[in-house]
Amino acid sequence: MNIKPTILITGATSGIGESLLQHYLAHDYQVIACGRNQEKLKQLATDNANVIPIAFDITDKEQIRAAANKISAIERIDILMLNAGDCRYIDNAKAFDGELFASVIATNLQSLGYLLEYFLPKVNAGGQVVFVSSSATLLPFPRAEAYGASKAGIDYLAKSLRLDLKAENIAVTLVHPGFIKTPLTDKNDFAMPFLLTSEQAANRIYQGVSARKSYLHFPKRLTLIMKLFALLPDFIWQSIALKNEKSLSNEKALKKKKELRNNKK
Ligand SMILES: NC(=O)c1ccc[n+]([C@@H]2O[C@H](COP(=O)([O-])OP(=O)(O)OC[C@H]3O[C@@H](n4cnc5c(N)ncnc54)[C@H](OP(=O)(O)O)[C@@H]3O)[C@@H](O)[C@H]2O)c1
């Protein structure tokens, strides 16, 4: 009989999720690793016998149902780590991309309803549910209409669910990471202050979840500044955000000009 504690991690094939997987394995957990990347999942399971890989797309209810069936022999999940997510930007607000918006909401928010439907029944009294949201919900950022809205939805979902699971003795932790170096942020073309590694993020999440904290935010030197700006009148943050956006588009225009010049040579 397996007496190791069990954690299910969505998005375990990359970035923060993969670092969480390594962290929990090092602390003697059995890890149910989820993602779409079958090669990566196979590799993770080959490298460590305590990894149970299940490949599925979190935007597909039927795939989630089938994934839950696959692990029906596992009696309980101690930690349900809802980490998988996508970040894409609305580059032209006037020509609003509704498909992009719907897709980001489906991946980051809508999926959680089905993940909870199929996996929460396995979390017993004393268990935990962890939502990896984002510090982006502390302030509005340009181009982040889709990502920010999806993560703000997660914040409400987590806080509301916490109230309803209290009587079941299931703790809910909401996580607000700042900038973490992963394939998701490698695509960003703007400055990311106080960037942490995914190992540092995983360590902070592991410590906070072990202490059954309801809210984690890091690095504090970033999130506390953001919380301060959120308390000030809107126009102060607006002028900073728009100034940054303007200098970014100037930089981009300059880069494009240089590329064109070089191509002509
Ligand atoms: N990096 C940051 O600075 C930062 C900051 C704040 C919050 N976050 C949040 O942290 C979480 C992890 O992000 P990350 O930076 O580690 O990103 P990442 O390296 O791109 O990893 C994203 C993970 O989500 C999985 N995923 C995405 N779409 C999926 C889908 N449709 N079905 C199943 N799995 C899917 C991916 O798995 P497959 O590719 O195998 O499908 C991958 O394992 C996200 O929720 C993100 O919003 C990140």
The ligand as an SDF file (V2000), in Angstrom:
LIG
                    3D

 48 52  0  0  0  0  0  0  0  0999 V2000
    5.8960   32.8950  -15.1440 N   0  0  0  0  0  0  0  0  0  0  0  0
    5.3720   33.9330  -14.4980 C   0  0  0  0  0  0  0  0  0  0  0  0
    5.9850   35.0260  -14.3800 O   0  0  0  0  0  0  0  0  0  0  0  0
    4.0210   33.8210  -13.8450 C   0  0  0  0  0  0  0  0  0  0  0  0
    3.5960   34.8720  -13.0340 C   0  0  0  0  0  0  0  0  0  0  0  0
    2.3530   34.7990  -12.4200 C   0  0  0  0  0  0  0  0  0  0  0  0
    1.5620   33.6850  -12.6080 C   0  0  0  0  0  0  0  0  0  0  0  0
    1.9990   32.6730  -13.4040 N   0  0  0  0  0  0  0  0  0  0  0  0
    1.1120   31.5000  -13.5870 C   0  0  0  0  0  0  0  0  0  0  0  0
    1.8110   30.3200  -13.2470 O   0  0  0  0  0  0  0  0  0  0  0  0
    1.2790   29.2200  -13.9690 C   0  0  0  0  0  0  0  0  0  0  0  0
    2.4070   28.4420  -14.6180 C   0  0  0  0  0  0  0  0  0  0  0  0
    3.0330   29.2980  -15.5600 O   0  0  0  0  0  0  0  0  0  0  0  0
    4.5120   29.0910  -16.0940 P   0  0  0  0  0  0  0  0  0  0  0  0
    5.1410   30.4260  -16.1270 O   0  0  0  0  0  0  0  0  0  0  0  0
    5.1750   27.9770  -15.3900 O   0  0  0  0  0  0  0  0  0  0  0  0
    4.1830   28.7270  -17.6210 O   0  0  0  0  0  0  0  0  0  0  0  0
    4.7220   27.5980  -18.6340 P   0  0  0  0  0  0  0  0  0  0  0  0
    6.1510   27.3030  -18.3840 O   0  0  0  0  0  0  0  0  0  0  0  0
    4.3030   28.0600  -19.9770 O   0  0  0  0  0  0  0  0  0  0  0  0
    3.8550   26.3310  -18.2170 O   0  0  0  0  0  0  0  0  0  0  0  0
    2.4810   26.2850  -18.4550 C   0  0  0  0  0  0  0  0  0  0  0  0
    1.9920   24.8900  -18.1100 C   0  0  0  0  0  0  0  0  0  0  0  0
    0.5630   24.8600  -18.3010 O   0  0  0  0  0  0  0  0  0  0  0  0
    0.2310   23.7470  -19.1020 C   0  0  0  0  0  0  0  0  0  0  0  0
   -0.9120   24.0540  -19.9540 N   0  0  0  0  0  0  0  0  0  0  0  0
   -1.1410   25.1880  -20.6660 C   0  0  0  0  0  0  0  0  0  0  0  0
   -2.2600   25.0670  -21.3810 N   0  0  0  0  0  0  0  0  0  0  0  0
   -2.7560   23.8430  -21.1190 C   0  0  0  0  0  0  0  0  0  0  0  0
   -3.8850   23.1220  -21.5860 C   0  0  0  0  0  0  0  0  0  0  0  0
   -4.7560   23.6500  -22.4560 N   0  0  0  0  0  0  0  0  0  0  0  0
   -4.0850   21.8740  -21.1140 N   0  0  0  0  0  0  0  0  0  0  0  0
   -3.2250   21.3190  -20.2410 C   0  0  0  0  0  0  0  0  0  0  0  0
   -2.1380   21.9420  -19.7720 N   0  0  0  0  0  0  0  0  0  0  0  0
   -1.9010   23.1840  -20.2120 C   0  0  0  0  0  0  0  0  0  0  0  0
    1.4680   23.4700  -19.9500 C   0  0  0  0  0  0  0  0  0  0  0  0
    1.5000   22.0910  -20.2620 O   0  0  0  0  0  0  0  0  0  0  0  0
    1.6220   21.4910  -21.7670 P   0  0  0  0  0  0  0  0  0  0  0  0
    2.4710   22.4240  -22.5400 O   0  0  0  0  0  0  0  0  0  0  0  0
    2.2060   20.1330  -21.5390 O   0  0  0  0  0  0  0  0  0  0  0  0
    0.2150   21.4440  -22.2180 O   0  0  0  0  0  0  0  0  0  0  0  0
    2.5950   23.8150  -19.0010 C   0  0  0  0  0  0  0  0  0  0  0  0
    2.9580   22.7220  -18.2080 O   0  0  0  0  0  0  0  0  0  0  0  0
    0.2880   29.8180  -14.9780 C   0  0  0  0  0  0  0  0  0  0  0  0
   -1.0240   29.6980  -14.4830 O   0  0  0  0  0  0  0  0  0  0  0  0
    0.6850   31.2790  -15.0310 C   0  0  0  0  0  0  0  0  0  0  0  0
   -0.3800   32.1390  -15.3890 O   0  0  0  0  0  0  0  0  0  0  0  0
    3.2100   32.6970  -14.0370 C   0  0  0  0  0  0  0  0  0  0  0  0
  1  2  1  0
  2  3  2  0
  2  4  1  0
  4  5  1  0
  4 48  2  0
  5  6  2  0
  6  7  1  0
  7  8  2  0
  8  9  1  0
  8 48  1  0
  9 10  1  0
  9 46  1  0
 10 11  1  0
 11 12  1  0
 11 44  1  0
 12 13  1  0
 13 14  1  0
 14 15  2  0
 14 16  1  0
 14 17  1  0
 17 18  1  0
 18 19  2  0
 18 20  1  0
 18 21  1  0
 21 22  1  0
 22 23  1  0
 23 24  1  0
 23 42  1  0
 24 25  1  0
 25 26  1  0
 25 36  1  0
 26 27  1  0
 26 35  1  0
 27 28  2  0
 28 29  1  0
 29 30  1  0
 29 35  2  0
 30 31  1  0
 30 32  2  0
 32 33  1  0
 33 34  2  0
 34 35  1  0
 36 37  1  0
 36 42  1  0
 37 38  1  0
 38 39  2  0
 38 40  1  0
 38 41  1  0
 42 43  1  0
 44 45  1  0
 44 46  1  0
 46 47  1  0
M  CHG  2   8   1  16  -1
M  END
$$$$
